Amino acid sequence: MKGYKVTLNDPSFPPTQFAKNNDVTVHTVEISPLFQIDFNKQPQHFFVRFGPAVDFAFSGREKFDTVSRVGTKGSVDRAMIFSFGDYGRITAQGNFHFGYETGKGLMLFAFYEHGIGSMNNADGGPKILHRIAGISAGWLFVKPVGH
């Protein structure tokens, strides 16, 4: 799940040229083949990972407030519109991870993703790029080869 909240200073499509803000939640599946470099050959070691990622959005929701040219205010809560002129279903980003793996399978790492493909398909519209930072923990159920 990814998303963003934005206050708009200029007309923006999507969602609509009358939107004043936008609160978006997108449900995605991400494919991310990463290249890993271990800092040593010990079972416990630091590592870096990097590589591309591609997201496939399968659903989304947006909520925004509008003000018309004559000052009429409104609120919209709707499913996102995925099309060639609205939001795109596929985005790309670059990934970087830095972490530590214990000899018993526990893995802790910090990560950063930076979008390289806009989610906005509208011609002349603003770029919507994912920028995500976080901390994760994982467990290896099978010992890596050589450990």
C-alpha positions, 0 to 999 in steps of 0.5 A, spaced: 500 500 500 502 506 497 499 513 497 500 521 498 497 527 501 498 533 497 495 540 497 494 543 490 497 550 489 495 550 481 490 546 477 492 539 477 489 533 473 488 528 475 484 528 479 480 535 477 482 542 475 478 544 481 481 540 486 484 543 492 487 537 495 488 530 494 489 524 499 490 518 495 491 510 497 494 505 492 494 498 493 500 495 489 504 489 487 511 490 487 517 486 483 524 488 485 530 484 483 535 486 487 543 485 487 546 484 494 553 485 496 555 482 503 561 486 506 564 479 508 563 472 508 561 470 515 554 468 517 553 475 520 554 481 516 552 487 513 550 488 506 547 493 501 542 491 496 540 495 490 536 495 483 530 496 480 522 495 482 516 495 478 509 496 481 503 494 478 497 498 481 490 493 482 486 498 486 486 505 489 482 510 492 482 518 492 479 523 496 479 531 495 476 537 496 473 542 490 472 549 489 468 551 482 470 557 478 464 560 482 466 558 489 461 552 490 465 547 494 464 540 494 468 533 497 469 527 492 471 520 495 472 515 489 475 509 486 481 512 482 481 512 475 486 508 471 487 510 464 491 513 459 489 520 461 488 519 468 493 515 473 497 509 470 497 502 473 505 501 472 510 505 475 518 504 476 523 506 482 530 505 484 531 501 490 537 501 495 537 497 502 543 497 507 542 492 513 545 487 517 544 479 517 545 475 523 548 468 523 541 465 525 537 468 519 534 475 522 535 481 517 534 488 519 535 493 514 533 500 512 531 502 505 529 508 500 525 507 494 525 513 489 520 513 483 523 514 476 516 513 472 510 518 474 503 515 476 500 521 472 498 519 465 495 526 463 499 530 458 502 536 461 500 534 468 504 534 474 509 528 476 507 523 481 513 519 483 514 515 489 519 516 494 519 511 500 524 510 506 523 505 512 526 500 516 524 493 515 525 486 519 525 479 516 527 472 517 530 467 512 527 460 513 533 457 509 540 458 510 544 461 505 548 457 501 555 457 504 553 458 511 
